[in-house]
Every structure is written in structure tokens, then in C-alpha cells.
Amino acid sequence: MTDKTAYRDAVARARAQRDRMIASAQAAKARVAPARLKQDAVDKVTATVLDGAAYAAAKTQERPYAVGAGLAAFGIFLARRPLAALFGRLSVRFRNTDTDNSENE
């Protein structure tokens, strides 16, 4: 191999490596672009929500009564203040049946 051919081969390898490095840098730059990161985050959240919904649906089909009881308990927990006010008014009404005035006055 002569010096000229060795030099040409070295130049060709250097160009190929430089082209690979530039392509790799461009790919890395595209990967960390804000729009790409935002889209990746949105895709990840969407996939997580859909997986959670599928898991909940599967568990609901396995134990429908347990899920129904849990949802009923959660509903009662959320409505505890209005229910307490309702039962408080009813207990006053049941204890004092002979009042002439309504409880709103």
C-alpha cells in the first residue's frame, strides 16, 4: 500500500466518522428538543392512565361487590357533612314533635 492510498483511506475513514458524529449529534439534539420532550411526557401520562383504567376495569370484573361497596363508602365519605346536617335536622324533628314553629324560622 502506498502512502497516497493509505492517506486516501484515512481521509475516507475520517469523513465517515465525522458524518456519523454529526448524525449522532443531530439525533441527540432532536431528542432533547422541548417539543419532543413534551410529547414524550404526554405519551407517557396517557399510557399510564390507560393502563390504570384497564387495571381498574379488570379488578372491577373480578370483584364487583367489593368495588361497589368501596365506591358507596367513598360516596358517603364525600357527603358526610350534608348527611350529618340532614340527620341532625331529622333528630331534632323526631325529638321535638310538638313544636309550633318550623326549624327554618
TIVO-2410 file (N, C-alpha, C; in nm, 3 decimals):
# residues 105
REC num residu      c1      c2      c3 atome chaine
REC   1      M   0.085  -0.115   0.000     N      A
REC   1      M   0.000   0.000   0.000    CA      A
REC   1      M   0.091   0.124   0.000     C      A
REC   2      T   0.061   0.212  -0.087     N      A
REC   2      T   0.143   0.332  -0.097    CA      A
REC   2      T   0.094   0.435   0.001     C      A
REC   3      D   0.174   0.537   0.014     N      A
REC   3      D   0.136   0.644   0.107    CA      A
REC   3      D   0.011   0.716   0.061     C      A
REC   4      K  -0.005   0.734  -0.071     N      A
REC   4      K  -0.123   0.803  -0.122    CA      A
REC   4      K  -0.251   0.724  -0.092     C      A
REC   5      T  -0.250   0.595  -0.114     N      A
REC   5      T  -0.371   0.515  -0.088    CA      A
REC   5      T  -0.400   0.508   0.062     C      A
REC   6      A  -0.295   0.500   0.141     N      A
REC   6      A  -0.316   0.499   0.287    CA      A
REC   6      A  -0.376   0.631   0.333     C      A
REC   7      Y  -0.326   0.739   0.275     N      A
REC   7      Y  -0.380   0.871   0.309    CA      A
REC   7      Y  -0.526   0.884   0.266     C      A
REC   8      R  -0.557   0.838   0.145     N      A
REC   8      R  -0.696   0.844   0.096    CA      A
REC   8      R  -0.788   0.759   0.184     C      A
REC   9      D  -0.742   0.642   0.224     N      A
REC   9      D  -0.823   0.557   0.313    CA      A
REC   9      D  -0.844   0.625   0.449     C      A
REC  10      A  -0.740   0.688   0.501     N      A
REC  10      A  -0.753   0.757   0.629    CA      A
REC  10      A  -0.849   0.875   0.618     C      A
REC  11      V  -0.843   0.948   0.508     N      A
REC  11      V  -0.934   1.061   0.486    CA      A
REC  11      V  -1.077   1.010   0.474     C      A
REC  12      A  -1.097   0.901   0.404     N      A
REC  12      A  -1.232   0.844   0.388    CA      A
REC  12      A  -1.286   0.798   0.523     C      A
REC  13      R  -1.201   0.732   0.605     N      A
REC  13      R  -1.247   0.690   0.738    CA      A
REC  13      R  -1.279   0.811   0.826     C      A
REC  14      A  -1.198   0.915   0.817     N      A
REC  14      A  -1.222   1.036   0.896    CA      A
REC  14      A  -1.354   1.101   0.855     C      A
REC  15      R  -1.381   1.108   0.725     N      A
REC  15      R  -1.509   1.166   0.678    CA      A
REC  15      R  -1.628   1.083   0.725     C      A
REC  16      A  -1.612   0.951   0.716     N      A
REC  16      A  -1.722   0.864   0.761    CA      A
REC  16      A  -1.747   0.881   0.910     C      A
REC  17      Q  -1.641   0.887   0.989     N      A
REC  17      Q  -1.658   0.905   1.133    CA      A
REC  17      Q  -1.715   1.042   1.165     C      A
REC  18      R  -1.672   1.146   1.091     N      A
REC  18      R  -1.727   1.279   1.112    CA      A
REC  18      R  -1.875   1.284   1.077     C      A
REC  19      D  -1.913   1.219   0.968     N      A
REC  19      D  -2.054   1.213   0.929    CA      A
REC  19      D  -2.138   1.140   1.033     C      A
REC  20      R  -2.083   1.031   1.087     N      A
REC  20      R  -2.154   0.959   1.194    CA      A
REC  20      R  -2.168   1.045   1.318     C      A
REC  21      M  -2.063   1.119   1.353     N      A
REC  21      M  -2.068   1.205   1.471    CA      A
REC  21      M  -2.171   1.317   1.451     C      A
REC  22      I  -2.174   1.376   1.333     N      A
REC  22      I  -2.271   1.483   1.305    CA      A
REC  22      I  -2.413   1.428   1.310     C      A
REC  23      A  -2.435   1.310   1.253     N      A
REC  23      A  -2.568   1.249   1.257    CA      A
REC  23      A  -2.609   1.217   1.400     C      A
REC  24      S  -2.514   1.168   1.479     N      A
REC  24      S  -2.543   1.137   1.618    CA      A
REC  24      S  -2.575   1.264   1.697     C      A
REC  25      A  -2.501   1.372   1.672     N      A
REC  25      A  -2.527   1.498   1.741    CA      A
REC  25      A  -2.663   1.554   1.703     C      A
REC  26      Q  -2.699   1.542   1.576     N      A
REC  26      Q  -2.831   1.591   1.532    CA      A
REC  26      Q  -2.942   1.508   1.595     C      A
REC  27      A  -2.922   1.378   1.604     N      A
REC  27      A  -3.023   1.292   1.667    CA      A
REC  27      A  -3.037   1.326   1.816     C      A
REC  28      A  -2.925   1.351   1.884     N      A
REC  28      A  -2.931   1.388   2.025    CA      A
REC  28      A  -2.999   1.522   2.043     C      A
REC  29      K  -2.971   1.615   1.954     N      A
REC  29      K  -3.035   1.747   1.961    CA      A
REC  29      K  -3.186   1.736   1.940     C      A
REC  30      A  -3.227   1.651   1.846     N      A
REC  30      A  -3.371   1.631   1.823    CA      A
REC  30      A  -3.437   1.563   1.942     C      A
REC  31      R  -3.363   1.474   2.009     N      A
REC  31      R  -3.419   1.402   2.124    CA      A
REC  31      R  -3.445   1.492   2.243     C      A
REC  32      V  -3.365   1.595   2.262     N      A
REC  32      V  -3.381   1.682   2.378    CA      A
REC  32      V  -3.452   1.813   2.342     C      A
REC  33      A  -3.513   1.817   2.227     N      A
REC  33      A  -3.591   1.936   2.189    CA      A
REC  33      A  -3.713   1.946   2.281     C      A
REC  34      P  -3.751   2.067   2.321     N      A
REC  34      P  -3.865   2.082   2.413    CA      A
REC  34      P  -3.995   2.020   2.361     C      A
REC  35      A  -4.022   2.034   2.234     N      A
REC  35      A  -4.145   1.977   2.179    CA      A
REC  35      A  -4.142   1.824   2.189     C      A
REC  36      R  -4.027   1.765   2.163     N      A
REC  36      R  -4.015   1.620   2.172    CA      A
REC  36      R  -4.029   1.572   2.315     C      A
REC  37      L  -3.966   1.643   2.408     N      A
REC  37      L  -3.978   1.605   2.549    CA      A
REC  37      L  -4.121   1.618   2.598     C      A
REC  38      K  -4.189   1.724   2.554     N      A
REC  38      K  -4.330   1.744   2.593    CA      A
REC  38      K  -4.416   1.631   2.538     C      A
REC  39      Q  -4.395   1.596   2.412     N      A
REC  39      Q  -4.473   1.488   2.352    CA      A
REC  39      Q  -4.445   1.355   2.420     C      A
REC  40      D  -4.320   1.329   2.456     N      A
REC  40      D  -4.287   1.207   2.528    CA      A
REC  40      D  -4.356   1.202   2.664     C      A
REC  41      A  -4.360   1.316   2.734     N      A
REC  41      A  -4.427   1.321   2.864    CA      A
REC  41      A  -4.577   1.297   2.849     C      A
REC  42      V  -4.637   1.360   2.747     N      A
REC  42      V  -4.781   1.341   2.724    CA      A
REC  42      V  -4.810   1.195   2.690     C      A
REC  43      D  -4.728   1.136   2.606     N      A
REC  43      D  -4.748   0.995   2.571    CA      A
REC  43      D  -4.735   0.904   2.693     C      A
REC  44      K  -4.639   0.933   2.779     N      A
REC  44      K  -4.618   0.852   2.898    CA      A
REC  44      K  -4.737   0.863   2.994     C      A
REC  45      V  -4.787   0.985   3.015     N      A
REC  45      V  -4.901   1.005   3.103    CA      A
REC  45      V  -5.025   0.936   3.047     C      A
REC  46      T  -5.046   0.951   2.916     N      A
REC  46      T  -5.162   0.887   2.853    CA      A
REC  46      T  -5.155   0.735   2.867     C      A
REC  47      A  -5.038   0.679   2.843     N      A
REC  47      A  -5.023   0.534   2.856    CA      A
REC  47      A  -5.046   0.489   3.000     C      A
REC  48      T  -4.998   0.567   3.096     N      A
REC  48      T  -5.016   0.531   3.236    CA      A
REC  48      T  -5.163   0.535   3.275     C      A
REC  49      V  -5.234   0.638   3.231     N      A
REC  49      V  -5.377   0.650   3.263    CA      A
REC  49      V  -5.455   0.535   3.200     C      A
REC  50      L  -5.425   0.504   3.076     N      A
REC  50      L  -5.496   0.394   3.009    CA      A
REC  50      L  -5.466   0.260   3.076     C      A
REC  51      D  -5.341   0.239   3.116     N      A
REC  51      D  -5.308   0.116   3.188    CA      A
REC  51      D  -5.380   0.109   3.322     C      A
REC  52      G  -5.389   0.221   3.391     N      A
REC  52      G  -5.461   0.224   3.519    CA      A
REC  52      G  -5.608   0.196   3.501     C      A
REC  53      A  -5.666   0.251   3.396     N      A
REC  53      A  -5.808   0.227   3.370    CA      A
REC  53      A  -5.833   0.080   3.335     C      A
REC  54      A  -5.745   0.022   3.258     N      A
REC  54      A  -5.759  -0.120   3.224    CA      A
REC  54      A  -5.744  -0.208   3.347     C      A
REC  55      Y  -5.651  -0.172   3.434     N      A
REC  55      Y  -5.631  -0.247   3.559    CA      A
REC  55      Y  -5.755  -0.235   3.648     C      A
REC  56      A  -5.810  -0.114   3.660     N      A
REC  56      A  -5.930  -0.096   3.742    CA      A
REC  56      A  -6.048  -0.172   3.684     C      A
REC  57      A  -6.061  -0.173   3.553     N      A
REC  57      A  -6.171  -0.248   3.491    CA      A
REC  57      A  -6.155  -0.398   3.516     C      A
REC  58      A  -6.034  -0.447   3.509     N      A
REC  58      A  -6.011  -0.589   3.534    CA      A
REC  58      A  -6.043  -0.625   3.679     C      A
REC  59      K  -6.001  -0.540   3.773     N      A
REC  59      K  -6.030  -0.567   3.914    CA      A
REC  59      K  -6.179  -0.555   3.942     C      A
REC  60      T  -6.247  -0.463   3.873     N      A
REC  60      T  -6.391  -0.448   3.892    CA      A
REC  60      T  -6.464  -0.574   3.844     C      A
REC  61      Q  -6.418  -0.631   3.735     N      A
REC  61      Q  -6.481  -0.753   3.687    CA      A
REC  61      Q  -6.453  -0.872   3.779     C      A
REC  62      E  -6.338  -0.871   3.845     N      A
REC  62      E  -6.307  -0.979   3.938    CA      A
REC  62      E  -6.391  -0.972   4.065     C      A
REC  63      R  -6.408  -0.852   4.118     N      A
REC  63      R  -6.478  -0.834   4.246    CA      A
REC  63      R  -6.575  -0.717   4.239     C      A
REC  64      P  -6.689  -0.737   4.173     N      A
REC  64      P  -6.781  -0.624   4.155    CA      A
REC  64      P  -6.844  -0.575   4.286     C      A
REC  65      Y  -6.874  -0.666   4.379     N      A
REC  65      Y  -6.937  -0.625   4.504    CA      A
REC  65      Y  -6.841  -0.545   4.591     C      A
REC  66      A  -6.717  -0.586   4.595     N      A
REC  66      A  -6.618  -0.514   4.674    CA      A
REC  66      A  -6.596  -0.374   4.619     C      A
REC  67      V  -6.591  -0.362   4.487     N      A
REC  67      V  -6.573  -0.231   4.425    CA      A
REC  67      V  -6.695  -0.144   4.450     C      A
REC  68      G  -6.814  -0.203   4.439     N      A
REC  68      G  -6.936  -0.127   4.466    CA      A
REC  68      G  -6.943  -0.079   4.610     C      A
REC  69      A  -6.905  -0.164   4.703     N      A
REC  69      A  -6.904  -0.124   4.844    CA      A
REC  69      A  -6.802  -0.015   4.868     C      A
REC  70      G  -6.687  -0.026   4.805     N      A
REC  70      G  -6.585   0.077   4.820    CA      A
REC  70      G  -6.631   0.210   4.764     C      A
REC  71      L  -6.695   0.208   4.648     N      A
REC  71      L  -6.747   0.332   4.590    CA      A
REC  71      L  -6.859   0.391   4.675     C      A
REC  72      A  -6.943   0.306   4.731     N      A
REC  72      A  -7.050   0.356   4.818    CA      A
REC  72      A  -6.991   0.420   4.944     C      A
REC  73      A  -6.891   0.356   5.001     N      A
REC  73      A  -6.826   0.413   5.120    CA      A
REC  73      A  -6.759   0.546   5.086     C      A
REC  74      F  -6.696   0.554   4.970     N      A
REC  74      F  -6.632   0.680   4.928    CA      A
REC  74      F  -6.737   0.788   4.906     C      A
REC  75      G  -6.851   0.751   4.848     N      A
REC  75      G  -6.960   0.847   4.828    CA      A
REC  75      G  -7.015   0.899   4.960     C      A
REC  76      I  -7.032   0.810   5.054     N      A
REC  76      I  -7.078   0.852   5.186    CA      A
REC  76      I  -6.975   0.941   5.253     C      A
REC  77      F  -6.848   0.909   5.237     N      A
REC  77      F  -6.741   0.993   5.293    CA      A
REC  77      F  -6.747   1.134   5.234     C      A
REC  78      L  -6.768   1.143   5.103     N      A
REC  78      L  -6.774   1.274   5.040    CA      A
REC  78      L  -6.898   1.352   5.082     C      A
REC  79      A  -7.006   1.283   5.115     N      A
REC  79      A  -7.131   1.351   5.150    CA      A
REC  79      A  -7.154   1.354   5.300     C      A
REC  80      R  -7.051   1.345   5.380     N      A
REC  80      R  -7.069   1.332   5.524    CA      A
REC  80      R  -7.128   1.458   5.587     C      A
REC  81      R  -7.088   1.575   5.543     N      A
REC  81      R  -7.143   1.697   5.603    CA      A
REC  81      R  -7.290   1.717   5.570     C      A
REC  82      P  -7.330   1.705   5.443     N      A
REC  82      P  -7.474   1.718   5.416    CA      A
REC  82      P  -7.555   1.609   5.485     C      A
REC  83      L  -7.501   1.488   5.492     N      A
REC  83      L  -7.574   1.382   5.560    CA      A
REC  83      L  -7.584   1.410   5.710     C      A
REC  84      A  -7.477   1.461   5.769     N      A
REC  84      A  -7.481   1.493   5.911    CA      A
REC  84      A  -7.584   1.604   5.937     C      A
REC  85      A  -7.588   1.704   5.850     N      A
REC  85      A  -7.687   1.810   5.867    CA      A
REC  85      A  -7.828   1.756   5.852     C      A
REC  86      L  -7.851   1.668   5.756     N      A
REC  86      L  -7.982   1.608   5.736    CA      A
REC  86      L  -8.025   1.528   5.858     C      A
REC  87      F  -7.936   1.442   5.905     N      A
REC  87      F  -7.972   1.361   6.021    CA      A
REC  87      F  -7.986   1.445   6.147     C      A
REC  88      G  -7.910   1.553   6.155     N      A
REC  88      G  -7.925   1.643   6.269    CA      A
REC  88      G  -8.063   1.707   6.269     C      A
REC  89      R  -8.108   1.754   6.154     N      A
REC  89      R  -8.243   1.813   6.145    CA      A
REC  89      R  -8.350   1.710   6.173     C      A
REC  90      L  -8.333   1.589   6.122     N      A
REC  90      L  -8.432   1.485   6.146    CA      A
REC  90      L  -8.439   1.447   6.294     C      A
REC  91      S  -8.323   1.442   6.358     N      A
REC  91      S  -8.326   1.405   6.500    CA      A
REC  91      S  -8.394   1.513   6.583     C      A
REC  92      V  -8.376   1.640   6.546     N      A
REC  92      V  -8.446   1.747   6.616    CA      A
REC  92      V  -8.596   1.735   6.593     C      A
REC  93      R  -8.633   1.706   6.473     N      A
REC  93      R  -8.775   1.693   6.441    CA      A
REC  93      R  -8.836   1.574   6.514     C      A
REC  94      F  -8.765   1.464   6.526     N      A
REC  94      F  -8.819   1.347   6.594    CA      A
REC  94      F  -8.827   1.367   6.745     C      A
REC  95      R  -8.731   1.441   6.802     N      A
REC  95      R  -8.732   1.462   6.946    CA      A
REC  95      R  -8.837   1.566   6.987     C      A
REC  96      N  -8.855   1.668   6.909     N      A
REC  96      N  -8.949   1.776   6.942    CA      A
REC  96      N  -9.062   1.774   6.841     C      A
REC  97      T  -9.156   1.686   6.863     N      A
REC  97      T  -9.267   1.673   6.767    CA      A
REC  97      T  -9.376   1.776   6.790     C      A
REC  98      D  -9.382   1.838   6.908     N      A
REC  98      D  -9.492   1.929   6.939    CA      A
REC  98      D  -9.456   2.076   6.919     C      A
REC  99      T  -9.356   2.108   6.843     N      A
REC  99      T  -9.320   2.249   6.823    CA      A
REC  99      T  -9.414   2.311   6.720     C      A
REC 100      D  -9.448   2.435   6.744     N      A
REC 100      D  -9.536   2.506   6.653    CA      A
REC 100      D  -9.458   2.573   6.541     C      A
REC 101      N  -9.332   2.602   6.567     N      A
REC 101      N  -9.251   2.671   6.467    CA      A
REC 101      N  -9.168   2.568   6.389     C      A
REC 102      S  -9.150   2.602   6.264     N      A
REC 102      S  -9.062   2.513   6.186    CA      A
REC 102      S  -8.917   2.544   6.220     C      A
REC 103      E  -8.829   2.457   6.184     N      A
REC 103      E  -8.689   2.478   6.221    CA      A
REC 103      E  -8.619   2.583   6.136     C      A
REC 104      N  -8.683   2.630   6.031     N      A
REC 104      N  -8.623   2.732   5.946    CA      A
REC 104      N  -8.646   2.874   6.000     C      A
REC 105      E  -8.740   2.893   6.086     N      A
REC 105      E  -8.771   3.027   6.136    CA      A
REC 105      E  -8.689   3.064   6.254     C      A
***
